[in-house]
Amino acid sequence: MGKKIQCIGRYAMEGTTLGKGSFARVEMAHHTVTGVKVAIKIIDRSKLKEEYQKNNLHREARILGQLRHPNIVRLYETLKVGNHSL
């Protein structure tokens, strides 16, 4: 995950890392059409060794996609690029 990504779909990366863990990092970006700021979680799937980690990743995306609450982060879309999930 050392390589810096400039643009993902309709989102332009701002170069600010908000946080990182053992297999993912969260970057600040903005939607190129609307200008809305977003956080993008970039997951290096090659570092997911256990099957339960992969299952939890899918479950997290499914649950976040269903949530609608003003105090909980909202999932707008998921993307898969090579060994990375976004």
Distance bins in CASP14 RR format, pairs under 12 A and 6 or more apart:
PFRMAT RR
TARGET T0000
AUTHOR 0000-0000-0000
RMODE 2
METHOD distances of the structure
MODEL  1
1 17 0 0 0 0 0 1 0 0 0 0 0
1 19 0 0 0 0 0 1 0 0 0 0 0
1 20 0 0 0 0 1 0 0 0 0 0 0
1 21 0 0 0 0 1 0 0 0 0 0 0
1 22 0 0 0 0 0 1 0 0 0 0 0
1 23 0 0 0 0 1 0 0 0 0 0 0
1 24 0 0 0 0 1 0 0 0 0 0 0
1 25 1 0 0 1 0 0 0 0 0 0 0
1 26 0 0 0 0 0 1 0 0 0 0 0
1 27 0 0 0 0 0 1 0 0 0 0 0
1 41 0 0 0 0 0 1 0 0 0 0 0
1 42 1 0 0 1 0 0 0 0 0 0 0
1 43 0 0 0 0 1 0 0 0 0 0 0
1 44 1 0 1 0 0 0 0 0 0 0 0
1 45 0 0 0 0 0 1 0 0 0 0 0
1 46 0 0 0 0 1 0 0 0 0 0 0
1 47 0 0 0 0 1 0 0 0 0 0 0
1 83 0 0 0 0 1 0 0 0 0 0 0
1 84 0 0 0 0 1 0 0 0 0 0 0
1 85 0 0 0 0 0 1 0 0 0 0 0
1 86 0 0 0 0 0 1 0 0 0 0 0
2 17 0 0 0 0 0 1 0 0 0 0 0
2 20 0 0 0 0 0 1 0 0 0 0 0
2 25 0 0 0 0 1 0 0 0 0 0 0
2 27 0 0 0 0 0 1 0 0 0 0 0
2 42 0 0 0 0 0 1 0 0 0 0 0
2 44 0 0 0 0 1 0 0 0 0 0 0
2 84 0 0 0 0 0 1 0 0 0 0 0
3 13 0 0 0 0 0 1 0 0 0 0 0
3 25 0 0 0 0 0 1 0 0 0 0 0
3 42 0 0 0 0 0 1 0 0 0 0 0
3 44 0 0 0 0 0 1 0 0 0 0 0
3 81 0 0 0 0 0 1 0 0 0 0 0
3 83 0 0 0 0 0 1 0 0 0 0 0
3 84 0 0 0 0 1 0 0 0 0 0 0
4 13 1 0 0 1 0 0 0 0 0 0 0
4 14 0 0 0 0 0 1 0 0 0 0 0
4 15 1 0 0 1 0 0 0 0 0 0 0
4 16 0 0 0 0 0 1 0 0 0 0 0
4 17 0 0 0 0 1 0 0 0 0 0 0
4 25 0 0 0 0 0 1 0 0 0 0 0
4 27 0 0 0 0 1 0 0 0 0 0 0
4 42 0 0 0 0 0 1 0 0 0 0 0
5 11 0 0 0 0 1 0 0 0 0 0 0
5 12 0 0 0 0 1 0 0 0 0 0 0
5 13 1 0 1 0 0 0 0 0 0 0 0
5 14 0 0 0 0 0 1 0 0 0 0 0
5 15 0 0 0 0 1 0 0 0 0 0 0
5 17 0 0 0 0 0 1 0 0 0 0 0
5 25 0 0 0 0 0 1 0 0 0 0 0
5 27 1 0 0 1 0 0 0 0 0 0 0
5 29 0 0 0 0 1 0 0 0 0 0 0
5 40 0 0 0 0 1 0 0 0 0 0 0
5 42 1 0 0 1 0 0 0 0 0 0 0
5 44 0 0 0 0 0 1 0 0 0 0 0
5 79 0 0 0 0 0 1 0 0 0 0 0
5 81 0 0 0 0 1 0 0 0 0 0 0
5 82 0 0 0 0 0 1 0 0 0 0 0
5 84 0 0 0 0 1 0 0 0 0 0 0
5 86 0 0 0 0 1 0 0 0 0 0 0
6 12 1 0 0 1 0 0 0 0 0 0 0
6 13 1 0 1 0 0 0 0 0 0 0 0
6 14 0 0 0 0 0 1 0 0 0 0 0
6 15 0 0 0 0 1 0 0 0 0 0 0
6 27 0 0 0 0 0 1 0 0 0 0 0
6 29 0 0 0 0 0 1 0 0 0 0 0
6 32 0 0 0 0 0 1 0 0 0 0 0
7 13 1 0 0 1 0 0 0 0 0 0 0
7 14 0 0 0 0 0 1 0 0 0 0 0
7 15 0 0 0 0 0 1 0 0 0 0 0
7 27 0 0 0 0 0 1 0 0 0 0 0
7 29 0 0 0 0 1 0 0 0 0 0 0
7 30 0 0 0 0 0 1 0 0 0 0 0
7 31 0 0 0 0 0 1 0 0 0 0 0
7 32 1 0 0 1 0 0 0 0 0 0 0
7 40 0 0 0 0 0 1 0 0 0 0 0
7 79 0 0 0 0 0 1 0 0 0 0 0
7 81 0 0 0 0 0 1 0 0 0 0 0
7 86 0 0 0 0 0 1 0 0 0 0 0
8 14 0 0 0 0 0 1 0 0 0 0 0
8 27 0 0 0 0 1 0 0 0 0 0 0
8 29 1 0 0 1 0 0 0 0 0 0 0
8 30 0 0 0 0 0 1 0 0 0 0 0
8 31 0 0 0 0 0 1 0 0 0 0 0
8 32 0 0 0 0 0 1 0 0 0 0 0
8 38 0 0 0 0 0 1 0 0 0 0 0
8 40 1 0 0 1 0 0 0 0 0 0 0
8 41 0 0 0 0 0 1 0 0 0 0 0
8 42 0 0 0 0 1 0 0 0 0 0 0
8 77 0 0 0 0 0 1 0 0 0 0 0
8 78 0 0 0 0 0 1 0 0 0 0 0
8 79 1 0 0 1 0 0 0 0 0 0 0
8 80 0 0 0 0 0 1 0 0 0 0 0
8 81 1 0 0 1 0 0 0 0 0 0 0
8 84 0 0 0 0 1 0 0 0 0 0 0
8 85 0 0 0 0 0 1 0 0 0 0 0
8 86 1 0 1 0 0 0 0 0 0 0 0
9 29 0 0 0 0 1 0 0 0 0 0 0
9 31 0 0 0 0 1 0 0 0 0 0 0
9 32 0 0 0 0 1 0 0 0 0 0 0
9 33 0 0 0 0 0 1 0 0 0 0 0
9 38 0 0 0 0 0 1 0 0 0 0 0
9 40 0 0 0 0 0 1 0 0 0 0 0
9 76 0 0 0 0 0 1 0 0 0 0 0
9 77 0 0 0 0 1 0 0 0 0 0 0
9 78 0 0 0 0 0 1 0 0 0 0 0
9 79 1 0 0 1 0 0 0 0 0 0 0
9 81 0 0 0 0 1 0 0 0 0 0 0
9 86 0 0 0 0 1 0 0 0 0 0 0
10 29 0 0 0 0 1 0 0 0 0 0 0
10 30 0 0 0 0 1 0 0 0 0 0 0
10 31 1 0 1 0 0 0 0 0 0 0 0
10 32 1 0 1 0 0 0 0 0 0 0 0
10 33 1 0 0 1 0 0 0 0 0 0 0
10 34 0 0 0 0 1 0 0 0 0 0 0
10 35 0 0 0 0 1 0 0 0 0 0 0
10 36 0 0 0 0 0 1 0 0 0 0 0
10 38 0 0 0 0 0 1 0 0 0 0 0
10 40 0 0 0 0 0 1 0 0 0 0 0
10 76 0 0 0 0 0 1 0 0 0 0 0
10 77 0 0 0 0 1 0 0 0 0 0 0
10 79 0 0 0 0 0 1 0 0 0 0 0
10 86 0 0 0 0 0 1 0 0 0 0 0
11 27 0 0 0 0 1 0 0 0 0 0 0
11 28 0 0 0 0 0 1 0 0 0 0 0
11 29 1 0 1 0 0 0 0 0 0 0 0
11 30 1 0 0 1 0 0 0 0 0 0 0
11 31 1 0 1 0 0 0 0 0 0 0 0
11 32 1 0 0 1 0 0 0 0 0 0 0
11 33 0 0 0 0 1 0 0 0 0 0 0
11 34 0 0 0 0 0 1 0 0 0 0 0
11 35 0 0 0 0 1 0 0 0 0 0 0
11 36 0 0 0 0 1 0 0 0 0 0 0
11 37 0 0 0 0 0 1 0 0 0 0 0
11 38 1 0 0 1 0 0 0 0 0 0 0
11 39 0 0 0 0 0 1 0 0 0 0 0
11 40 1 0 0 1 0 0 0 0 0 0 0
11 41 0 0 0 0 0 1 0 0 0 0 0
11 42 0 0 0 0 0 1 0 0 0 0 0
11 76 0 0 0 0 1 0 0 0 0 0 0
11 77 0 0 0 0 1 0 0 0 0 0 0
11 79 0 0 0 0 1 0 0 0 0 0 0
11 86 0 0 0 0 1 0 0 0 0 0 0
12 27 0 0 0 0 0 1 0 0 0 0 0
12 28 0 0 0 0 0 1 0 0 0 0 0
12 29 1 0 0 1 0 0 0 0 0 0 0
12 30 1 0 1 0 0 0 0 0 0 0 0
12 31 0 0 0 0 1 0 0 0 0 0 0
12 32 1 0 1 0 0 0 0 0 0 0 0
12 33 0 0 0 0 0 1 0 0 0 0 0
12 34 0 0 0 0 0 1 0 0 0 0 0
12 35 0 0 0 0 1 0 0 0 0 0 0
12 36 0 0 0 0 0 1 0 0 0 0 0
12 37 0 0 0 0 0 1 0 0 0 0 0
12 38 0 0 0 0 0 1 0 0 0 0 0
12 40 0 0 0 0 0 1 0 0 0 0 0
13 25 0 0 0 0 0 1 0 0 0 0 0
13 26 0 0 0 0 0 1 0 0 0 0 0
13 27 1 0 1 0 0 0 0 0 0 0 0
13 28 1 0 0 1 0 0 0 0 0 0 0
13 29 1 0 1 0 0 0 0 0 0 0 0
13 30 0 0 0 0 1 0 0 0 0 0 0
13 31 0 0 0 0 0 1 0 0 0 0 0
13 32 0 0 0 0 0 1 0 0 0 0 0
13 37 0 0 0 0 0 1 0 0 0 0 0
13 38 0 0 0 0 0 1 0 0 0 0 0
13 39 0 0 0 0 0 1 0 0 0 0 0
13 40 1 0 0 1 0 0 0 0 0 0 0
13 42 0 0 0 0 1 0 0 0 0 0 0
13 86 0 0 0 0 0 1 0 0 0 0 0
14 26 0 0 0 0 0 1 0 0 0 0 0
14 27 1 0 0 1 0 0 0 0 0 0 0
14 28 1 0 1 0 0 0 0 0 0 0 0
14 29 1 0 1 0 0 0 0 0 0 0 0
14 30 1 0 0 1 0 0 0 0 0 0 0
14 31 0 0 0 0 0 1 0 0 0 0 0
14 32 0 0 0 0 0 1 0 0 0 0 0
14 35 0 0 0 0 0 1 0 0 0 0 0
14 37 0 0 0 0 1 0 0 0 0 0 0
14 38 0 0 0 0 1 0 0 0 0 0 0
14 39 0 0 0 0 0 1 0 0 0 0 0
14 40 0 0 0 0 1 0 0 0 0 0 0
15 25 0 0 0 0 0 1 0 0 0 0 0
15 26 0 0 0 0 0 1 0 0 0 0 0
15 27 1 0 0 1 0 0 0 0 0 0 0
15 28 1 0 0 1 0 0 0 0 0 0 0
15 29 0 0 0 0 1 0 0 0 0 0 0
15 30 0 0 0 0 0 1 0 0 0 0 0
15 39 0 0 0 0 0 1 0 0 0 0 0
15 40 0 0 0 0 0 1 0 0 0 0 0
15 42 0 0 0 0 0 1 0 0 0 0 0
16 25 0 0 0 0 0 1 0 0 0 0 0
16 26 0 0 0 0 1 0 0 0 0 0 0
16 27 1 0 0 1 0 0 0 0 0 0 0
16 28 1 0 1 0 0 0 0 0 0 0 0
16 29 0 0 0 0 1 0 0 0 0 0 0
16 30 0 0 0 0 0 1 0 0 0 0 0
16 37 0 0 0 0 0 1 0 0 0 0 0
16 38 0 0 0 0 0 1 0 0 0 0 0
16 39 0 0 0 0 1 0 0 0 0 0 0
16 40 0 0 0 0 0 1 0 0 0 0 0
17 24 0 0 0 0 0 1 0 0 0 0 0
17 25 1 0 1 0 0 0 0 0 0 0 0
17 26 1 0 0 1 0 0 0 0 0 0 0
17 27 1 0 1 0 0 0 0 0 0 0 0
17 28 1 0 0 1 0 0 0 0 0 0 0
17 29 0 0 0 0 0 1 0 0 0 0 0
17 39 0 0 0 0 0 1 0 0 0 0 0
17 40 0 0 0 0 0 1 0 0 0 0 0
17 41 0 0 0 0 0 1 0 0 0 0 0
17 42 0 0 0 0 1 0 0 0 0 0 0
18 24 0 0 0 0 0 1 0 0 0 0 0
18 25 0 0 0 0 1 0 0 0 0 0 0
18 26 1 0 1 0 0 0 0 0 0 0 0
18 27 1 0 0 1 0 0 0 0 0 0 0
18 28 1 0 1 0 0 0 0 0 0 0 0
18 29 0 0 0 0 0 1 0 0 0 0 0
18 37 0 0 0 0 0 1 0 0 0 0 0
18 38 0 0 0 0 0 1 0 0 0 0 0
18 39 1 0 1 0 0 0 0 0 0 0 0
18 40 0 0 0 0 1 0 0 0 0 0 0
18 41 0 0 0 0 1 0 0 0 0 0 0
18 42 0 0 0 0 0 1 0 0 0 0 0
18 73 0 0 0 0 0 1 0 0 0 0 0
19 25 1 0 1 0 0 0 0 0 0 0 0
19 26 1 0 1 0 0 0 0 0 0 0 0
19 27 0 0 0 0 1 0 0 0 0 0 0
19 28 0 0 0 0 1 0 0 0 0 0 0
19 39 0 0 0 0 1 0 0 0 0 0 0
19 40 0 0 0 0 0 1 0 0 0 0 0
19 41 0 0 0 0 1 0 0 0 0 0 0
19 42 0 0 0 0 0 1 0 0 0 0 0
20 26 1 0 0 1 0 0 0 0 0 0 0
20 27 0 0 0 0 1 0 0 0 0 0 0
20 41 0 0 0 0 1 0 0 0 0 0 0
20 42 0 0 0 0 1 0 0 0 0 0 0
20 43 0 0 0 0 0 1 0 0 0 0 0
20 44 0 0 0 0 0 1 0 0 0 0 0
20 47 0 0 0 0 0 1 0 0 0 0 0
21 41 0 0 0 0 0 1 0 0 0 0 0
21 42 0 0 0 0 0 1 0 0 0 0 0
21 43 0 0 0 0 1 0 0 0 0 0 0
21 44 0 0 0 0 1 0 0 0 0 0 0
21 47 0 0 0 0 1 0 0 0 0 0 0
22 43 0 0 0 0 0 1 0 0 0 0 0
22 44 0 0 0 0 1 0 0 0 0 0 0
22 47 1 0 0 1 0 0 0 0 0 0 0
22 48 0 0 0 0 1 0 0 0 0 0 0
22 49 0 0 0 0 0 1 0 0 0 0 0
22 50 0 0 0 0 0 1 0 0 0 0 0
22 53 0 0 0 0 1 0 0 0 0 0 0
23 41 0 0 0 0 0 1 0 0 0 0 0
23 42 0 0 0 0 1 0 0 0 0 0 0
23 43 1 0 0 1 0 0 0 0 0 0 0
23 44 1 0 1 0 0 0 0 0 0 0 0
23 45 1 0 0 1 0 0 0 0 0 0 0
23 46 0 0 0 0 1 0 0 0 0 0 0
23 47 1 1 0 0 0 0 0 0 0 0 0
23 48 1 0 1 0 0 0 0 0 0 0 0
23 49 0 0 0 0 1 0 0 0 0 0 0
23 50 0 0 0 0 0 1 0 0 0 0 0
23 53 1 0 0 1 0 0 0 0 0 0 0
23 54 0 0 0 0 0 1 0 0 0 0 0
23 56 0 0 0 0 0 1 0 0 0 0 0
23 57 0 0 0 0 1 0 0 0 0 0 0
23 83 0 0 0 0 0 1 0 0 0 0 0
23 84 0 0 0 0 0 1 0 0 0 0 0
23 85 0 0 0 0 0 1 0 0 0 0 0
24 39 0 0 0 0 0 1 0 0 0 0 0
24 40 0 0 0 0 0 1 0 0 0 0 0
24 41 1 0 1 0 0 0 0 0 0 0 0
24 42 1 0 0 1 0 0 0 0 0 0 0
24 43 1 0 1 0 0 0 0 0 0 0 0
24 44 1 0 0 1 0 0 0 0 0 0 0
24 45 0 0 0 0 1 0 0 0 0 0 0
24 46 0 0 0 0 0 1 0 0 0 0 0
24 47 0 0 0 0 1 0 0 0 0 0 0
24 48 0 0 0 0 1 0 0 0 0 0 0
24 53 0 0 0 0 0 1 0 0 0 0 0
24 56 0 0 0 0 0 1 0 0 0 0 0
24 57 0 0 0 0 1 0 0 0 0 0 0
24 60 0 0 0 0 0 1 0 0 0 0 0
24 84 0 0 0 0 1 0 0 0 0 0 0
24 85 0 0 0 0 1 0 0 0 0 0 0
24 86 0 0 0 0 1 0 0 0 0 0 0
25 39 0 0 0 0 0 1 0 0 0 0 0
25 40 0 0 0 0 1 0 0 0 0 0 0
25 41 1 0 0 1 0 0 0 0 0 0 0
25 42 1 0 1 0 0 0 0 0 0 0 0
25 43 0 0 0 0 1 0 0 0 0 0 0
25 44 0 0 0 0 1 0 0 0 0 0 0
25 47 0 0 0 0 0 1 0 0 0 0 0
25 84 0 0 0 0 0 1 0 0 0 0 0
25 86 0 0 0 0 0 1 0 0 0 0 0
26 38 0 0 0 0 0 1 0 0 0 0 0
26 39 1 0 1 0 0 0 0 0 0 0 0
26 40 1 0 0 1 0 0 0 0 0 0 0
26 41 1 0 1 0 0 0 0 0 0 0 0
26 42 1 0 0 1 0 0 0 0 0 0 0
26 43 0 0 0 0 1 0 0 0 0 0 0
26 73 0 0 0 0 0 1 0 0 0 0 0
26 86 0 0 0 0 0 1 0 0 0 0 0
27 37 0 0 0 0 0 1 0 0 0 0 0
27 38 0 0 0 0 1 0 0 0 0 0 0
27 39 1 0 0 1 0 0 0 0 0 0 0
27 40 1 0 1 0 0 0 0 0 0 0 0
27 41 0 0 0 0 1 0 0 0 0 0 0
27 42 1 0 0 1 0 0 0 0 0 0 0
27 43 0 0 0 0 0 1 0 0 0 0 0
27 84 0 0 0 0 0 1 0 0 0 0 0
27 86 0 0 0 0 1 0 0 0 0 0 0
28 36 0 0 0 0 0 1 0 0 0 0 0
28 37 1 0 0 1 0 0 0 0 0 0 0
28 38 1 0 0 1 0 0 0 0 0 0 0
28 39 1 0 0 1 0 0 0 0 0 0 0
28 40 1 0 0 1 0 0 0 0 0 0 0
28 41 0 0 0 0 0 1 0 0 0 0 0
28 42 0 0 0 0 0 1 0 0 0 0 0
29 35 0 0 0 0 1 0 0 0 0 0 0
29 36 0 0 0 0 1 0 0 0 0 0 0
29 37 1 0 0 1 0 0 0 0 0 0 0
29 38 1 0 1 0 0 0 0 0 0 0 0
29 39 1 0 0 1 0 0 0 0 0 0 0
29 40 1 0 1 0 0 0 0 0 0 0 0
29 41 0 0 0 0 0 1 0 0 0 0 0
29 42 0 0 0 0 0 1 0 0 0 0 0
29 76 0 0 0 0 0 1 0 0 0 0 0
29 86 0 0 0 0 1 0 0 0 0 0 0
30 36 1 0 0 1 0 0 0 0 0 0 0
30 37 1 0 1 0 0 0 0 0 0 0 0
30 38 1 0 0 1 0 0 0 0 0 0 0
30 39 0 0 0 0 0 1 0 0 0 0 0
30 40 0 0 0 0 0 1 0 0 0 0 0
31 37 0 0 0 0 1 0 0 0 0 0 0
31 38 1 0 0 1 0 0 0 0 0 0 0
31 39 0 0 0 0 0 1 0 0 0 0 0
31 40 0 0 0 0 0 1 0 0 0 0 0
31 76 0 0 0 0 1 0 0 0 0 0 0
31 77 0 0 0 0 0 1 0 0 0 0 0
32 38 0 0 0 0 0 1 0 0 0 0 0
34 76 0 0 0 0 0 1 0 0 0 0 0
36 74 0 0 0 0 0 1 0 0 0 0 0
36 76 0 0 0 0 1 0 0 0 0 0 0
38 73 0 0 0 0 1 0 0 0 0 0 0
38 74 0 0 0 0 1 0 0 0 0 0 0
38 75 0 0 0 0 0 1 0 0 0 0 0
38 76 1 0 0 1 0 0 0 0 0 0 0
38 77 0 0 0 0 1 0 0 0 0 0 0
38 86 0 0 0 0 0 1 0 0 0 0 0
39 73 1 0 0 1 0 0 0 0 0 0 0
39 74 0 0 0 0 0 1 0 0 0 0 0
39 75 0 0 0 0 0 1 0 0 0 0 0
39 76 0 0 0 0 0 1 0 0 0 0 0
39 86 0 0 0 0 0 1 0 0 0 0 0
40 73 0 0 0 0 0 1 0 0 0 0 0
40 75 0 0 0 0 0 1 0 0 0 0 0
40 76 0 0 0 0 1 0 0 0 0 0 0
40 77 0 0 0 0 0 1 0 0 0 0 0
40 78 0 0 0 0 0 1 0 0 0 0 0
40 79 0 0 0 0 1 0 0 0 0 0 0
40 81 0 0 0 0 0 1 0 0 0 0 0
40 84 0 0 0 0 0 1 0 0 0 0 0
40 85 0 0 0 0 0 1 0 0 0 0 0
40 86 1 0 1 0 0 0 0 0 0 0 0
41 57 0 0 0 0 0 1 0 0 0 0 0
41 60 0 0 0 0 1 0 0 0 0 0 0
41 61 0 0 0 0 1 0 0 0 0 0 0
41 64 0 0 0 0 1 0 0 0 0 0 0
41 73 0 0 0 0 1 0 0 0 0 0 0
41 75 0 0 0 0 1 0 0 0 0 0 0
41 76 0 0 0 0 0 1 0 0 0 0 0
41 77 0 0 0 0 0 1 0 0 0 0 0
41 78 0 0 0 0 1 0 0 0 0 0 0
41 79 0 0 0 0 0 1 0 0 0 0 0
41 84 0 0 0 0 0 1 0 0 0 0 0
41 85 0 0 0 0 1 0 0 0 0 0 0
41 86 1 0 0 1 0 0 0 0 0 0 0
42 78 0 0 0 0 0 1 0 0 0 0 0
42 79 0 0 0 0 1 0 0 0 0 0 0
42 80 0 0 0 0 0 1 0 0 0 0 0
42 81 0 0 0 0 1 0 0 0 0 0 0
42 82 0 0 0 0 0 1 0 0 0 0 0
42 83 0 0 0 0 0 1 0 0 0 0 0
42 84 1 0 1 0 0 0 0 0 0 0 0
42 85 1 0 0 1 0 0 0 0 0 0 0
42 86 1 0 1 0 0 0 0 0 0 0 0
43 53 0 0 0 0 1 0 0 0 0 0 0
43 54 0 0 0 0 0 1 0 0 0 0 0
43 56 0 0 0 0 0 1 0 0 0 0 0
43 57 1 0 0 1 0 0 0 0 0 0 0
43 58 0 0 0 0 0 1 0 0 0 0 0
43 60 0 0 0 0 1 0 0 0 0 0 0
43 61 0 0 0 0 1 0 0 0 0 0 0
43 78 0 0 0 0 1 0 0 0 0 0 0
43 79 0 0 0 0 0 1 0 0 0 0 0
43 80 0 0 0 0 1 0 0 0 0 0 0
43 81 0 0 0 0 0 1 0 0 0 0 0
43 82 0 0 0 0 0 1 0 0 0 0 0
43 83 0 0 0 0 1 0 0 0 0 0 0
43 84 1 0 0 1 0 0 0 0 0 0 0
43 85 1 0 1 0 0 0 0 0 0 0 0
43 86 1 0 0 1 0 0 0 0 0 0 0
44 53 0 0 0 0 0 1 0 0 0 0 0
44 57 0 0 0 0 0 1 0 0 0 0 0
44 81 0 0 0 0 0 1 0 0 0 0 0
44 82 0 0 0 0 0 1 0 0 0 0 0
44 83 1 0 0 1 0 0 0 0 0 0 0
44 84 1 0 0 1 0 0 0 0 0 0 0
44 85 0 0 0 0 1 0 0 0 0 0 0
44 86 0 0 0 0 0 1 0 0 0 0 0
45 53 0 0 0 0 1 0 0 0 0 0 0
45 54 1 0 0 1 0 0 0 0 0 0 0
45 57 1 0 0 1 0 0 0 0 0 0 0
45 58 0 0 0 0 0 1 0 0 0 0 0
45 80 0 0 0 0 1 0 0 0 0 0 0
45 81 0 0 0 0 0 1 0 0 0 0 0
45 82 0 0 0 0 1 0 0 0 0 0 0
45 83 1 0 1 0 0 0 0 0 0 0 0
45 84 1 0 0 1 0 0 0 0 0 0 0
45 85 1 0 1 0 0 0 0 0 0 0 0
45 86 0 0 0 0 0 1 0 0 0 0 0
46 53 0 0 0 0 0 1 0 0 0 0 0
46 54 0 0 0 0 0 1 0 0 0 0 0
46 82 0 0 0 0 1 0 0 0 0 0 0
46 83 1 0 1 0 0 0 0 0 0 0 0
46 84 0 0 0 0 1 0 0 0 0 0 0
46 85 0 0 0 0 0 1 0 0 0 0 0
47 53 0 0 0 0 1 0 0 0 0 0 0
47 54 0 0 0 0 0 1 0 0 0 0 0
47 57 0 0 0 0 0 1 0 0 0 0 0
47 83 0 0 0 0 1 0 0 0 0 0 0
47 84 0 0 0 0 0 1 0 0 0 0 0
47 85 0 0 0 0 0 1 0 0 0 0 0
48 54 1 0 1 0 0 0 0 0 0 0 0
48 55 0 0 0 0 1 0 0 0 0 0 0
48 56 0 0 0 0 1 0 0 0 0 0 0
48 57 1 0 0 1 0 0 0 0 0 0 0
48 58 0 0 0 0 0 1 0 0 0 0 0
48 83 0 0 0 0 1 0 0 0 0 0 0
48 84 0 0 0 0 0 1 0 0 0 0 0
48 85 0 0 0 0 1 0 0 0 0 0 0
50 56 0 0 0 0 1 0 0 0 0 0 0
50 57 0 0 0 0 0 1 0 0 0 0 0
51 57 0 0 0 0 0 1 0 0 0 0 0
51 58 0 0 0 0 0 1 0 0 0 0 0
52 58 0 0 0 0 0 1 0 0 0 0 0
52 59 0 0 0 0 1 0 0 0 0 0 0
53 59 0 0 0 0 0 1 0 0 0 0 0
53 60 0 0 0 0 0 1 0 0 0 0 0
53 85 0 0 0 0 0 1 0 0 0 0 0
54 60 0 0 0 0 0 1 0 0 0 0 0
54 61 0 0 0 0 0 1 0 0 0 0 0
54 85 0 0 0 0 1 0 0 0 0 0 0
55 61 0 0 0 0 0 1 0 0 0 0 0
55 62 0 0 0 0 0 1 0 0 0 0 0
56 62 0 0 0 0 0 1 0 0 0 0 0
56 63 0 0 0 0 0 1 0 0 0 0 0
57 63 0 0 0 0 0 1 0 0 0 0 0
57 64 0 0 0 0 0 1 0 0 0 0 0
57 78 0 0 0 0 1 0 0 0 0 0 0
57 80 0 0 0 0 0 1 0 0 0 0 0
57 84 0 0 0 0 0 1 0 0 0 0 0
57 85 1 0 0 1 0 0 0 0 0 0 0
57 86 0 0 0 0 0 1 0 0 0 0 0
58 64 0 0 0 0 0 1 0 0 0 0 0
58 65 0 0 0 0 0 1 0 0 0 0 0
58 78 0 0 0 0 1 0 0 0 0 0 0
58 80 0 0 0 0 0 1 0 0 0 0 0
58 85 0 0 0 0 1 0 0 0 0 0 0
59 65 0 0 0 0 0 1 0 0 0 0 0
59 66 0 0 0 0 0 1 0 0 0 0 0
60 66 0 0 0 0 0 1 0 0 0 0 0
60 67 0 0 0 0 0 1 0 0 0 0 0
60 73 0 0 0 0 0 1 0 0 0 0 0
60 75 0 0 0 0 1 0 0 0 0 0 0
60 78 0 0 0 0 1 0 0 0 0 0 0
60 85 0 0 0 0 0 1 0 0 0 0 0
61 67 0 0 0 0 0 1 0 0 0 0 0
61 75 1 0 0 1 0 0 0 0 0 0 0
61 76 0 0 0 0 0 1 0 0 0 0 0
61 77 0 0 0 0 1 0 0 0 0 0 0
61 78 1 0 1 0 0 0 0 0 0 0 0
61 79 0 0 0 0 0 1 0 0 0 0 0
61 80 0 0 0 0 0 1 0 0 0 0 0
61 85 0 0 0 0 1 0 0 0 0 0 0
61 86 0 0 0 0 0 1 0 0 0 0 0
62 75 0 0 0 0 1 0 0 0 0 0 0
62 78 0 0 0 0 1 0 0 0 0 0 0
63 69 0 0 0 0 0 1 0 0 0 0 0
63 72 0 0 0 0 0 1 0 0 0 0 0
63 73 0 0 0 0 0 1 0 0 0 0 0
63 74 0 0 0 0 0 1 0 0 0 0 0
63 75 0 0 0 0 1 0 0 0 0 0 0
64 72 0 0 0 0 1 0 0 0 0 0 0
64 73 1 0 0 1 0 0 0 0 0 0 0
64 74 1 0 0 1 0 0 0 0 0 0 0
64 75 1 1 0 0 0 0 0 0 0 0 0
64 76 0 0 0 0 1 0 0 0 0 0 0
64 77 0 0 0 0 0 1 0 0 0 0 0
64 78 0 0 0 0 1 0 0 0 0 0 0
65 72 0 0 0 0 0 1 0 0 0 0 0
65 73 0 0 0 0 0 1 0 0 0 0 0
65 74 1 0 0 1 0 0 0 0 0 0 0
65 75 1 0 1 0 0 0 0 0 0 0 0
65 76 0 0 0 0 1 0 0 0 0 0 0
65 77 0 0 0 0 1 0 0 0 0 0 0
65 78 0 0 0 0 1 0 0 0 0 0 0
66 72 0 0 0 0 0 1 0 0 0 0 0
66 74 0 0 0 0 0 1 0 0 0 0 0
66 75 0 0 0 0 1 0 0 0 0 0 0
67 73 0 0 0 0 1 0 0 0 0 0 0
67 74 1 0 0 1 0 0 0 0 0 0 0
67 75 1 0 0 1 0 0 0 0 0 0 0
67 76 0 0 0 0 0 1 0 0 0 0 0
68 74 1 0 0 1 0 0 0 0 0 0 0
68 75 0 0 0 0 0 1 0 0 0 0 0
69 75 0 0 0 0 0 1 0 0 0 0 0
75 86 0 0 0 0 0 1 0 0 0 0 0
76 86 0 0 0 0 0 1 0 0 0 0 0
77 85 0 0 0 0 0 1 0 0 0 0 0
77 86 0 0 0 0 1 0 0 0 0 0 0
78 84 0 0 0 0 0 1 0 0 0 0 0
78 85 1 0 0 1 0 0 0 0 0 0 0
78 86 1 0 0 1 0 0 0 0 0 0 0
79 85 1 0 0 1 0 0 0 0 0 0 0
79 86 1 0 1 0 0 0 0 0 0 0 0
80 86 1 0 0 1 0 0 0 0 0 0 0
END
